[in-house]
Amino acid sequence: MNLQGSTVLVIGANGVFGRLTAEKLMAMGANVIGTARSNESAANLPAGLAQALLLDLESAESIATLTGYLSTSGVKLDAIINTAGVVGFGPAATTSASDAQKLMQVNHLGPSAVISALLPVLAQSEREPVVLSITGVVAEKIFTGMPAYTASKTAHSAWLKALSPEARRLGIRVIDARPGHTETGLASRAVFGVAPAFPQGMTPQHVIDKVFEAIASGATEVASTDF
Ligand SMILES: NC(=O)c1ccc[n+]([C@@H]2O[C@H](COP(=O)([O-])OP(=O)(O)OC[C@H]3O[C@@H](n4cnc5c(N)ncnc54)[C@H](OP(=O)(O)O)[C@@H]3O)[C@@H](O)[C@H]2O)c1
């Protein structure tokens, strides 16, 4: 896919992966529509976005507002890159149902709803449109102490795989990117629990460069071992 002149929705463009993604897209000449969850966190959106929009993946109303706007505003969308997500730590026995639900909503159900609603818009693209979501190595192998995070990421990874043939019929390529631990500080922002001591992770730029290689190469996944 040629990103120059394309229009890309970056979900979570104010996060570490999201900002790098948006900045790289803009450097390549893409028009970036970036989202943040709240007015406060929107302060971390990068400069130069074509549009800055609010999207709270925990709110059905927010999802409907964003997808409704993008479906009716005449915006031509060529790619969706989902870089939003939250992590939480702790054994199943001490993870509350509401905490587990939050991870499933933000990491899987919310982005799936946004992507599903925008498939008809993406299908109009003449640039070999792409959906890419950053899931994670936990969708490939089990790490103890994070069952709720593992479940949410595994669900999203499986959903992307199941979406693939349906999307392909619309001319849309789906990419599941599953990086391992990366030094974005995400673990220190856990919405519950305390992170175990991870070994030194990858640099965020390395991960995002691999993601862009996948977009350019026609790949449908970036396995943890590809990073
Ligand atoms: N860092 C790693 O080691 C690693 C490894 C594998 C996969 N990942 C995945 O990569 C993604 C990005 O992580 P990161 O490391 O870049 O973390 P980050 O800097 O904390 O970014 C998280 C992003 O998610 C957004 N977000 C959180 N809750 C949201 C909600 N309810 N609605 C909409 N957006 C919401 C945040 O927006 P606000 O600030 O506006 O809330 C922010 O843009 C996550 O899905 C993470 O699981 C990370």
The ligand as a Tripos MOL2 file, in Angstrom:
@<TRIPOS>MOLECULE
LIG
   48    52     1     0     0
SMALL
NO_CHARGES

@<TRIPOS>ATOM
      1 N1          4.2060   -1.6080   25.3140 N.am      1 LIG1
      2 C1          4.2320   -2.9230   25.1580 C.2       1 LIG1
      3 O1          5.0810   -3.6350   25.7260 O.2       1 LIG1
      4 C2          3.2220   -3.5920   24.2750 C.ar      1 LIG1
      5 C3          3.4930   -4.8810   23.7700 C.ar      1 LIG1
      6 C4          2.5350   -5.5020   22.9730 C.ar      1 LIG1
      7 C5          1.3650   -4.8290   22.6660 C.ar      1 LIG1
      8 N2          1.1360   -3.5770   23.1740 N.ar      1 LIG1
      9 C6         -0.1210   -2.9200   22.8510 C.3       1 LIG1
     10 O2          0.1250   -1.7470   22.1280 O.3       1 LIG1
     11 C7         -0.9570   -0.8220   22.3350 C.3       1 LIG1
     12 C8         -0.3930    0.5540   22.6490 C.3       1 LIG1
     13 O3          0.3190    0.4870   23.8310 O.3       1 LIG1
     14 P1          1.4230    1.5760   24.2680 P.3       1 LIG1
     15 O4          2.5150    0.7710   24.8520 O.co2     1 LIG1
     16 O5          1.6780    2.5480   23.1820 O.co2     1 LIG1
     17 O6          0.6500    2.2530   25.4940 O.3       1 LIG1
     18 P2          0.1670    3.7320   25.7860 P.3       1 LIG1
     19 O7          1.2370    4.7100   25.4450 O.co2     1 LIG1
     20 O8         -0.3330    3.7130   27.1850 O.co2     1 LIG1
     21 O9         -1.0460    3.9400   24.7900 O.3       1 LIG1
     22 C9         -2.3110    3.4260   25.0640 C.3       1 LIG1
     23 C10        -3.2910    4.1060   24.1650 C.3       1 LIG1
     24 O10        -4.5770    3.5070   24.3930 O.3       1 LIG1
     25 C11        -5.5290    4.5420   24.5370 C.3       1 LIG1
     26 N3         -6.6760    4.1440   25.3410 N.ar      1 LIG1
     27 C12        -6.6830    3.6040   26.5770 C.ar      1 LIG1
     28 N4         -7.9490    3.4290   27.0060 N.ar      1 LIG1
     29 C13        -8.7510    3.8670   26.0040 C.ar      1 LIG1
     30 C14       -10.1480    3.9680   25.8240 C.ar      1 LIG1
     31 N5        -11.0180    3.5980   26.7770 N.pl3     1 LIG1
     32 N6        -10.6200    4.4920   24.6710 N.ar      1 LIG1
     33 C15        -9.7770    4.8940   23.7050 C.ar      1 LIG1
     34 N7         -8.4350    4.8380   23.7970 N.ar      1 LIG1
     35 C16        -7.9420    4.3350   24.9480 C.ar      1 LIG1
     36 C17        -4.7650    5.6680   25.2080 C.3       1 LIG1
     37 O11        -5.4710    6.8690   25.0520 O.3       1 LIG1
     38 P3         -5.7190    7.8770   26.3010 P.3       1 LIG1
     39 O12        -4.3540    8.2570   26.7950 O.co2     1 LIG1
     40 O13        -6.4530    8.9830   25.6540 O.co2     1 LIG1
     41 O14        -6.4870    7.0890   27.3150 O.co2     1 LIG1
     42 C18        -3.4610    5.6130   24.4360 C.3       1 LIG1
     43 O15        -3.6010    6.3070   23.2330 O.3       1 LIG1
     44 C19        -1.8260   -1.4490   23.4350 C.3       1 LIG1
     45 O16        -2.9110   -2.1280   22.8540 O.3       1 LIG1
     46 C20        -0.8910   -2.4670   24.0620 C.3       1 LIG1
     47 O17        -1.5870   -3.5290   24.6810 O.3       1 LIG1
     48 C21         2.0410   -2.9370   23.9390 C.ar      1 LIG1
@<TRIPOS>BOND
     1     1     2 1
     2     2     3 2
     3     2     4 1
     4     4     5 ar
     5     4    48 ar
     6     5     6 ar
     7     6     7 ar
     8     7     8 ar
     9     8     9 1
    10     8    48 ar
    11     9    10 1
    12     9    46 1
    13    10    11 1
    14    11    12 1
    15    11    44 1
    16    12    13 1
    17    13    14 1
    18    14    15 2
    19    14    16 1
    20    14    17 1
    21    17    18 1
    22    18    19 2
    23    18    20 1
    24    18    21 1
    25    21    22 1
    26    22    23 1
    27    23    24 1
    28    23    42 1
    29    24    25 1
    30    25    26 1
    31    25    36 1
    32    26    27 ar
    33    26    35 ar
    34    27    28 ar
    35    28    29 ar
    36    29    30 ar
    37    29    35 ar
    38    30    31 1
    39    30    32 ar
    40    32    33 ar
    41    33    34 ar
    42    34    35 ar
    43    36    37 1
    44    36    42 1
    45    37    38 1
    46    38    39 2
    47    38    40 1
    48    38    41 1
    49    42    43 1
    50    44    45 1
    51    44    46 1
    52    46    47 1
@<TRIPOS>SUBSTRUCTURE
     1 LIG1         1 GROUP 0 **** ****
